[in-house]
Amino acid sequence: MSRKICERCQFTPSTCICKAVSRINNKVRVIILQHPSEEKIAKNTAKLVNLSLTGCEIVKGENNNDFAILKSLPLESTVLLYPNEQAINLDEKARSAEINNITHLIVIDGTWKKAYKILQLTPLLSKFKTVSFKQLPKNRYAIRKAPRADSLSTLEAVAHSLSLLEQLDPAPLYNLLDELIKKQTQHMPEHVKARYLN
């Protein structure tokens, strides 16, 4: 027998976070390319971004065929959030002419390994300029461990990007993440919870 889940947030009733969702009217449209294995992970935050932002779309897949949407995005005003040597530093370029015209932000949702695989299998992505951060915000999502120090959840990456690209207040997104952490850890034994939150 399958578990009951909330139709809106896709979490179980005990971990439903709908009451904490605030709709945000973002100017820069966010396109999340989600690796198929991320969809069923309870700790995945892409769906939280999609619940919150009015301008957001999640596209599941791994390659050019899955991400045909990329062909329709404006080349000059679309950027891919990915750290490489060519990436524009959003911390330094915030409010500059170089990024003032950005209309679309592409974000890959997956582990570093999965994100790299998507990048290799999707040549369409190579035509877009890349952006990244020099100063990373503190990682708030401790309950999902990452192998790299420069790892952020998808929600954190989007929130920080939009705060730099359009001066969007990231607080509603961070509050939603905090609520998810609270719900995810509420039934953990104290010694287990301490491992994540201290």
Helices and strands as residue ranges (DSSP letters): G 13-15, G 18-20, E 29-34, G 36-38, H 46-52, E 56-60, G 68-72, G 75-77, E 78-81, E 88-89, H 90-93, H 97-100, E 104-109, H 112-121, G 123-127, E 129-132, H 154-165, H 171-185, H 190-197
